[in-house]
Amino acid sequence: MLLLRYLSAAVILTLLVVAFTAPIQASSHESISPGPIPLSDEEKRHFKQKGSITMCIDPDWMPYERINDQGIHVGMSADYMQIFESRLGFPIRLIATKTWSESLSFAKERRCDILSLLNSSPERSKFLNFTTPYIEAPIVLVTKDDVTYLEGIPALGKRSLATPKGYIYEERIKLDHPKVNLITVPNVHEGLMGVSRGEIFAHLGSLYVVANEIQQYQLSNLKISGHTEYNHKLAIGVRNDDPILLEVLDRVVRSVVPQEHIQIRRTWTSTRFEHGVDYELIWKIILSALLILVILLYWNRKLSKLNNQLKESEDRYRTLFQLAPDGVLVHSDGTIRYVNETAEKMLNAGSDQELIGKAVLDIIHPDSRKVISKRLKELQRGSGSVAPLRHKLLALDGQSIDCEAKGRRITLDGQPASLTILRDLSETVRMEEALQSAKESADAANRAKSEFLANMSHEIRTPLNAILGMAELLCESSLSQEQAKYVRIFNSAGESLLGLINDILDLSKVEAGQLKLDPLPFNPVDLVEDLLDVMTITAQEKHLDLFCRYEQDVPMQLIADPTRLRQVLFNLVGNAIKFTEFGHVAISITVRNDQDGKDPSLYFEVQDTGIGIPTSQHEAIFDTFSQVDATITRRFGGTGLGLTICKRLVNLMGGHISIDSALGRGSTFRFSMPFKELDSPSSDHHAQANKLHNRSVLLVGGTKTSSKVLQRILQDAGGQITVAPKANITDIADHELIILDASTLDKRTFQLIDQRPDRQHKPCIILGFEEQEEERNQAKALDIPFITKPYRRRKLFRTIEMTIGHTASHPHTTHEKSEHPTEQRSLRILLVEDVLDNAMLVEAFLKKTSHQLDKAENGAIAVEMIMTHAYDLVLMDIQMPIMDGHEATRRIRTWERENNRYPMPIVALTANAMKEDEIASLEAGCDAQLTKPLRKNRLMSMIAQYSRSNTP
């Protein structure tokens, strides 16, 4: 019986072969066509409204399709379109393009409804939807015939691979094989010709297309050398804003029967068969079939064994399916077919029978049904997987479950179905909610800390304003020696408290990530020299030399954050002066590039001859509130925040800070700061070269380090420098310029200078500290310039130039610039301040001036006074009762606009020191801001800006 069964099968096989080899007449389309597809009323209205379906194609992609010389669409796709058009009952109209790229552009711009034949991709899915594929073909590699077999695209290595521009391979290969040397060509013909000429190693294309090209153009030196992991799955691309057209075309595509597919492929991809039947071939096939039957009998037992193994494998996979940690659903046509045990438990089902047969949307939470319905349609239309999606399930008991679902298209019992994996995210969501809650709590705590620090800063600065202001006024008054000492003590204590407040605010802003850099153009040398001017008094009290040295290549105009740079240097120089009893404090500036010669950085060194720091403490000193030991705090004071802030600021600027120090031999702090250089004209210090023109210069006295720095400065200016510890008559007579340190001066030195017969032609300059009154007076008596330390380089050279260029008959100015103060006019000033002590302080500052001061206790009173009186300047406190300064300023600016008044200057006074506070004041309409505690010189400088007379 089994043999008879196989013989029957052989006869049927033979008949099929005969039928396959028999010619198929051109009229077979009509005999096998299932006829037009039914359309709903809505679909009919839609197509009637459209009139026709516009189509773009690839104009040169045979045997799939092309536009011939008569402008007619021909090829496999054209034959299919005739079938589709007959099934639809509506015309499909060709819109001719010159290239495939132009066709894609037309589709993107909605200038055609469909693209006839293409693969789907994520990029194309942005403007197209796709029907079921209706042509499939492998993608192969074509090379010259002397190339051995290639096992896929990776076998190419770095050799060139061509593909037509705009084809799907370009997108996929760039994603899957980024190292391949991919070359795009205008079309398939150009790519194959490039391979034939040896310009390109391989061409990637559809088997049907490249075979057609090779045959048509007789490219006998080419061959198909390898396969790839890609396959054409070609479908109709439909504009994604026309779902009705997509649905109808998909039905049309699926209506094509196998005989129609075979006829079209025979027409375009193989040679036609001759009419008639080859009976000799049939007998050969029958004999071959009998031989196959014998072989099948032999293998029957083995097949039975394989079936058993397959059943065991199926059982194993079923077990894995059931025990999978994630829920698994298999569904088709929107109905659940299979579930595993995890899905049963997740959905609170007693058994799988409670879920099998239910609609998939029944287990989806109402909030997620719309998006899941769309995903199910995508899964049904597609052939691969869809991206994971988070949504909510609805358990059988009504409980909501957070989950993540990802699906894939599969085949179940020979029919298309979908596999969905569900991952329970309930615990993940709880953790995310807990983290979010913790983050919100941390943010609230951080805001509370910032508000607390800002409030404390304001509350402490307000009384400090009066304390430091009154101390400044007392210092200007006539005091006994003991009283002056007491004033200096409480002024110093107030300054220390102010420094602590500033340090804590800066540290809190850095830690909270609120401190932002503000890059501005500035001169780094001017910045350092200005800083040294500020630190001079403190250094001179300890008789410390304080100077700056820098290389000639240091740029004079660069972009960085000067405020933060000044803050770092202020802390480092302040510490150096504090912990140095004698000697000097020096700042050095150099420029260095990275290893590539790019991205230059300024490198700063702050070096002192102080007490030094043990090597074991080098890391700890940058920690918050850290000092070397407790005795340091008791002896020198300080909070231990300065170096912490320096490190944070340097890191924020993109630099690095380090220390080189040992106990008893001083300290050197080094840090870098990246910058961008500005193009600028030659600056003063670059123009100082050859100022001395080989003049002989004698340097007398000074510390070893300060002498070296001064010697280097003068050498850079072209001088011939001699250094001597003390002056003698021979040295003085032999040199054209003598620069003496005031620390080595005595009566004998002044006598040597005064008695020198050529003193008018060999001038002198003396460098000394501010408090060396006796030496200053002696220098003045001899008409010798006296420059106070630390001296600015520009001031030194200006004095040298004036000294060398003058004779005794043209005495030079030795101390002050011969400038007349700018003529100023009296102002009527309105002070808006609610704290009586602060109002009294400003009144005291202005007491000896010619300015008239009116006062208002709050913003509301100030607005009324401004409407009735004309003021030249308004000093506006910000935090006040009834109406604060910002609101008052806004009302004043509104009143000025409404009455066509010229805006009067308004300067904000505030104890809030944050950057955002200054921004808020400017946005409210203030012209500037002064931060409390007020300094008299800062206030007077601000007033002077508005009091300068307009007369020449």
Rosetta blueprint (number, residue, H / E / L):
1 M L
2 L H
3 L H
4 L H
5 R H
6 Y H
7 L H
8 S H
9 A H
10 A H
11 V H
12 I H
13 L H
14 T H
15 L H
16 L H
17 V H
18 V H
19 A H
20 F H
21 T H
22 A L
23 P L
24 I L
25 Q L
26 A L
27 S L
28 S H
29 H H
30 E H
31 S H
32 I H
33 S L
34 P L
35 G L
36 P L
37 I L
38 P L
39 L L
40 S L
41 D H
42 E H
43 E H
44 K H
45 R H
46 H H
47 F H
48 K H
49 Q H
50 K H
51 G L
52 S L
53 I E
54 T E
55 M E
56 C E
57 I L
58 D L
59 P L
60 D E
61 W E
62 M L
63 P L
64 Y L
65 E E
66 R E
67 I E
68 N L
69 D L
70 Q L
71 G L
72 I L
73 H E
74 V E
75 G L
76 M H
77 S H
78 A H
79 D H
80 Y H
81 M H
82 Q H
83 I H
84 F H
85 E H
86 S H
87 R H
88 L H
89 G L
90 F L
91 P L
92 I E
93 R E
94 L E
95 I L
96 A L
97 T L
98 K L
99 T L
100 W H
101 S H
102 E H
103 S H
104 L H
105 S H
106 F H
107 A H
108 K H
109 E L
110 R L
111 R L
112 C L
113 D L
114 I E
115 L E
116 S E
117 L E
118 L E
119 N L
120 S L
121 S L
122 P L
123 E L
124 R H
125 S H
126 K H
127 F L
128 L E
129 N E
130 F E
131 T L
132 T L
133 P L
134 Y L
135 I E
136 E E
137 A E
138 P E
139 I E
140 V E
141 L E
142 V E
143 T E
144 K E
145 D L
146 D L
147 V L
148 T L
149 Y L
150 L E
151 E E
152 G L
153 I H
154 P H
155 A H
156 L H
157 G L
158 K L
159 R L
160 S E
161 L E
162 A E
163 T E
164 P E
165 K L
166 G L
167 Y L
168 I H
169 Y H
170 E H
171 E H
172 R H
173 I H
174 K H
175 L H
176 D H
177 H L
178 P L
179 K L
180 V L
181 N E
182 L E
183 I E
184 T E
185 V E
186 P L
187 N L
188 V H
189 H H
190 E H
191 G H
192 L H
193 M H
194 G H
195 V H
196 S H
197 R L
198 G L
199 E L
200 I L
201 F L
202 A E
203 H E
204 L E
205 G E
206 S E
207 L H
208 Y H
209 V H
210 V H
211 A H
212 N H
213 E H
214 I H
215 Q H
216 Q H
217 Y L
218 Q L
219 L L
220 S L
221 N L
222 L E
223 K E
224 I E
225 S E
226 G E
227 H E
228 T E
229 E E
230 Y E
231 N E
232 H E
233 K E
234 L E
235 A E
236 I E
237 G E
238 V E
239 R E
240 N L
241 D L
242 D L
243 P H
244 I H
245 L H
246 L H
247 E H
248 V H
249 L H
250 D H
251 R H
252 V H
253 V H
254 R H
255 S L
256 V L
257 V L
258 P H
259 Q H
260 E H
261 H H
262 I H
263 Q H
264 I H
265 R H
266 R H
267 T H
268 W H
269 T H
270 S L
271 T L
272 R L
273 F L
274 E L
275 H L
276 G L
277 V L
278 D L
279 Y H
280 E H
281 L H
282 I H
283 W H
284 K H
285 I H
286 I H
287 L H
288 S H
289 A H
290 L H
291 L H
292 I H
293 L H
294 V H
295 I H
296 L H
297 L H
298 Y H
299 W H
300 N H
301 R H
302 K H
303 L H
304 S H
305 K H
306 L H
307 N H
308 N H
309 Q H
310 L H
311 K H
312 E H
313 S H
314 E H
315 D H
316 R H
317 Y H
318 R H
319 T H
320 L H
321 F H
322 Q H
323 L H
324 A L
325 P L
326 D L
327 G E
328 V E
329 L E
330 V E
331 H E
332 S E
333 D L
334 G L
335 T E
336 I E
337 R E
338 Y E
339 V E
340 N L
341 E H
342 T H
343 A H
344 E H
345 K H
346 M H
347 L L
348 N L
349 A L
350 G L
351 S L
352 D H
353 Q H
354 E H
355 L L
356 I L
357 G L
358 K L
359 A E
360 V H
361 L H
362 D H
363 I H
364 I E
365 H L
366 P H
367 D H
368 S H
369 R H
370 K H
371 V H
372 I H
373 S H
374 K H
375 R H
376 L H
377 K H
378 E H
379 L H
380 Q H
381 R H
382 G L
383 S L
384 G L
385 S E
386 V L
387 A L
388 P L
389 L E
390 R E
391 H E
392 K E
393 L E
394 L E
395 A L
396 L L
397 D L
398 G L
399 Q L
400 S E
401 I E
402 D E
403 C E
404 E E
405 A E
406 K E
407 G E
408 R E
409 R E
410 I E
411 T E
412 L E
413 D L
414 G L
415 Q E
416 P E
417 A E
418 S E
419 L E
420 T E
421 I E
422 L E
423 R E
424 D E
425 L L
426 S H
427 E H
428 T H
429 V H
430 R H
431 M H
432 E H
433 E H
434 A H
435 L H
436 Q H
437 S H
438 A H
439 K H
440 E H
441 S H
442 A H
443 D H
444 A H
445 A H
446 N H
447 R H
448 A H
449 K H
450 S H
451 E H
452 F H
453 L H
454 A H
455 N H
456 M H
457 S H
458 H H
459 E H
460 I H
461 R H
462 T H
463 P H
464 L H
465 N H
466 A H
467 I H
468 L H
469 G H
470 M H
471 A H
472 E H
473 L H
474 L H
475 C H
476 E H
477 S L
478 S L
479 L L
480 S L
481 Q H
482 E H
483 Q H
484 A H
485 K H
486 Y H
487 V H
488 R H
489 I H
490 F H
491 N H
492 S H
493 A H
494 G H
495 E H
496 S H
497 L H
498 L H
499 G H
500 L H
501 I H
502 N H
503 D H
504 I H
505 L H
506 D H
507 L H
508 S H
509 K H
510 V H
511 E H
512 A L
513 G L
514 Q L
515 L L
516 K L
517 L L
518 D L
519 P L
520 L E
521 P E
522 F E
523 N L
524 P H
525 V H
526 D H
527 L H
528 V H
529 E H
530 D H
531 L H
532 L H
533 D H
534 V H
535 M H
536 T H
537 I H
538 T H
539 A H
540 Q H
541 E H
542 K L
543 H L
544 L L
545 D E
546 L E
547 F E
548 C E
549 R E
550 Y E
551 E L
552 Q L
553 D L
554 V L
555 P L
556 M L
557 Q L
558 L E
559 I E
560 A E
561 D L
562 P H
563 T H
564 R H
565 L H
566 R H
567 Q H
568 V H
569 L H
570 F H
571 N H
572 L H
573 V H
574 G H
575 N H
576 A H
577 I H
578 K H
579 F L
580 T L
581 E L
582 F L
583 G L
584 H E
585 V E
586 A E
587 I E
588 S E
589 I E
590 T E
591 V E
592 R E
593 N L
594 D L
595 Q L
596 D L
597 G L
598 K L
599 D L
600 P L
601 S E
602 L E
603 Y E
604 F E
605 E E
606 V E
607 Q E
608 D E
609 T L
610 G L
611 I L
612 G L
613 I L
614 P L
615 T H
616 S H
617 Q H
618 H L
619 E L
620 A H
621 I H
622 F H
623 D L
624 T L
625 F L
626 S L
627 Q L
628 V L
629 D L
630 A H
631 T H
632 I H
633 T H
634 R H
635 R H
636 F H
637 G L
638 G L
639 T L
640 G L
641 L L
642 G H
643 L H
644 T H
645 I H
646 C H
647 K H
648 R H
649 L H
650 V H
651 N H
652 L H
653 M L
654 G L
655 G L
656 H L
657 I E
658 S E
659 I E
660 D E
661 S E
662 A L
663 L L
664 G L
665 R L
666 G L
667 S E
668 T E
669 F E
670 R E
671 F E
672 S E
673 M E
674 P E
675 F L
676 K E
677 E E
678 L L
679 D L
680 S L
681 P L
682 S L
683 S L
684 D L
685 H L
686 H H
687 A H
688 Q H
689 A L
690 N L
691 K L
692 L L
693 H L
694 N L
695 R L
696 S E
697 V E
698 L E
699 L E
700 V E
701 G L
702 G L
703 T L
704 K H
705 T H
706 S H
707 S H
708 K H
709 V H
710 L H
711 Q H
712 R H
713 I H
714 L H
715 Q H
716 D H
717 A L
718 G L
719 G L
720 Q E
721 I E
722 T E
723 V E
724 A E
725 P L
726 K L
727 A L
728 N L
729 I H
730 T H
731 D H
732 I H
733 A H
734 D H
735 H L
736 E L
737 L E
738 I E
739 I E
740 L E
741 D E
742 A H
743 S H
744 T H
745 L L
746 D L
747 K H
748 R H
749 T H
750 F H
751 Q H
752 L H
753 I H
754 D H
755 Q H
756 R L
757 P L
758 D L
759 R L
760 Q L
761 H L
762 K L
763 P L
764 C E
765 I E
766 I E
767 L E
768 G E
769 F L
770 E L
771 E L
772 Q L
773 E H
774 E H
775 E H
776 R H
777 N H
778 Q H
779 A H
780 K H
781 A H
782 L L
783 D L
784 I L
785 P L
786 F E
787 I E
788 T E
789 K L
790 P L
791 Y L
792 R L
793 R H
794 R H
795 K H
796 L H
797 F H
798 R H
799 T H
800 I H
801 E H
802 M H
803 T H
804 I H
805 G H
806 H L
807 T L
808 A L
809 S L
810 H L
811 P L
812 H L
813 T L
814 T L
815 H L
816 E L
817 K L
818 S L
819 E L
820 H L
821 P L
822 T L
823 E L
824 Q E
825 R L
826 S L
827 L L
828 R E
829 I E
830 L E
831 L E
832 V E
833 E L
834 D L
835 V L
836 L H
837 D H
838 N H
839 A H
840 M H
841 L H
842 V H
843 E H
844 A H
845 F H
846 L L
847 K L
848 K L
849 T L
850 S L
851 H L
852 Q E
853 L E
854 D E
855 K E
856 A E
857 E L
858 N L
859 G H
860 A H
861 I H
862 A H
863 V H
864 E H
865 M H
866 I H
867 M H
868 T H
869 H L
870 A L
871 Y L
872 D L
873 L E
874 V E
875 L E
876 M E
877 D E
878 I L
879 Q L
880 M L
881 P L
882 I L
883 M L
884 D L
885 G H
886 H H
887 E H
888 A H
889 T H
890 R H
891 R H
892 I H
893 R H
894 T H
895 W H
896 E H
897 R H
898 E H
899 N L
900 N L
901 R L
902 Y L
903 P L
904 M L
905 P L
906 I E
907 V E
908 A E
909 L E
910 T E
911 A L
912 N L
913 A L
914 M L
915 K H
916 E H
917 D H
918 E H
919 I H
920 A H
921 S H
922 L H
923 E H
924 A H
925 G L
926 C L
927 D L
928 A E
929 Q E
930 L E
931 T E
932 K L
933 P L
934 L L
935 R L
936 K H
937 N H
938 R H
939 L H
940 M H
941 S H
942 M H
943 I H
944 A H
945 Q H
946 Y H
947 S H
948 R E
949 S L
950 N L
951 T L
952 P L
